[in-house]
Amino acid sequence: MSASSLSHKATQYLQTIHQLAQNGQEVRQITVARQLKVSPSTCFEGVLRLMKKKYVTEDEHKHLHLTPEGKNVLATIERNQYIFTNFFKDVLGNTPPESKHIAAQIEPILDFQTAGEMCKFSRFLETLKGQKVDFWQAWENFENNIETDPVCKACPHKSFCRKNLAS
């Protein structure tokens, strides 16, 4: 299951469950519902969909937990949102709140290949900061070193980059 199969609202559920757990708060459906300002029945339906996808589990005390797959999907979503937020802010000049909002809206419709290409393009732009270069020539010659670049090592798109390097 890919991150792109989740709606913006489902992403918000995953992020809220993760944030509550990170903050040491009790993570129950009622807490998630309050945080997201939705009714308990709406929250139940949203959490149930995430449980069916095996992204969330509920223990015997009714505490919600992200599964390893849920954590991986959330990491990919957050990386995609980070890439697009920075692009809209740094390249297109949007305000940080506008950039974050637009990125959150776009992320659910991204396919893995597009996100991978945008990740590569984002890394390319970072290498050009402060330089005067022929943009198109530099882009044509740009190569990610996914094995040594610390950002690439931790990126969920590195399998995309490896596949493209092999072809």
N, C-alpha and C positions, 0 to 999 in steps of 0.2 A: 504494500500500500504506500503510495507516495504522499508527500506533504501536499501536493497540488490537489488531492482529492478531498481536502478539508475546506469547509466554508470559512469565511472570516469569523463567524460566530463560534464555530468549533475551535478555531485557533485561540480565540479569547478564553474559552473554557480551559484548554490545555495550559495557556499562560497563567491563568488565575490559579489553577491547582498547583502549578509549579511555584508561583510566587508565594502563595500561602504557606506551602511546605518549607520553602527557603526561609521565610520569616518566623518559622517555629509555631505557626498558628495551627489550630485544629482544622483539618481539611475534610469537611463534611459537605453534603449537597446544600444544606441550608446556608452554610458560610459562603459557598461559591455563589449561590443565588443572591445573597445580600451584596456581595462584592460586585457582581455584574448587574445588579438592579433588575433582576428578572424574577418571576414568580417561582415558587418551589416546583410546581408542575412543569414549567418550561425548563427549569434546570434539570429535573429528573430526565426529561426526554433528551436533552443535550448530552448529559452524562451517559445515558443508556446507549446512545449512538456511538460514543467514544469507547464504551465497554465492548460493544459488538465488534468494533474494529481492533480490539485488544490493545488500546492505547492507555486505558485506565482500568484499575481494579478497585474493588471495595472490600475491605476486610470485615471480620466479624463484628467490629465495633462501629461499622459504617463510615470508617475513614477512607478517603479516596487517595489513591497512589498512581503515579504515572508508571507504566510498565517500561522496560528497556526500549521497546519499540516506540512507545509514546515519547520517551525522552529523545530518541533519535529523530523522530519526526519534528518535535519542537525545536531541536537544535538546527535542523535544516530550515525550518520556517524562520527562525530568528536570524540565521545567517542571510537568507534571502532578503528579509526586511532590512537588515543592516546595509547590505549592498545597495539596494534601491533607495533607501533613505539617504545615504551618502551621495548617490548619484544625483538625486533630485535637489539636494541641498548644495553640493559643491559644484556640480556641472550646470544645472539648470537654474540655480539661484533661488529656489523656493525656501521659505522659512523652515526651521527644524520641525515645528508642529505640522505644517503642511506636508513636508516630505515624509514624515512618519505616517501620517494618515494615508497618503497616496500609496506608499509602499505596502501598508497593511491591506489596502484594497486590491492591489495588483497580485500580491503573493499567492492567493488561492488559485489563480488561473495560470500560474507559471508551470511550464513543463520543466523537467530536469535539465534538458539540453539548453533551453533558453537561460535558465538560472546559472548553469555552468559557464555559458558564453559571457553572461553579464559579470560573473565572478572574475573571469579572466580579464575582461575589459576594465573592471574596477582596479585590479592589480596593476594593469598596464598604466592607467591614469596616475596611480600612486607613484610609479617609477618616474613619471615625467614632471612631477611637481617642481617648480622653480627652474625648469630647463626650457631653453628655446630650441625646438627641434622641428624637423619636417614630420608632422603628425602622421601622415599616411605611411611614410617610409618606416618610421619607428614602429607603427602598429604591424606592418607587414613582417618586420624582423623580430617582433616581440615573442619570447617564449617563456612560459612559466616554468620554473624549476620546482616542481611539486615535491621533490624529495628534500630540498634544502630550505625552501622558503618557509619560515615559521607560520605565516598565515595560511599557506596552502596545506601544510601538514595537518592542521586542525580543521580544515574546511570539509564540509560534507559533500562538496562537489568534486573532490579529487579523483573519484572513480571516473567521472566524466572526462577529466583532463587526461588521465592515464589512457582511456580508450582512444581519445583523439591523438595522443602521442604515438600510439601503436599503429594507427592507420596512415 
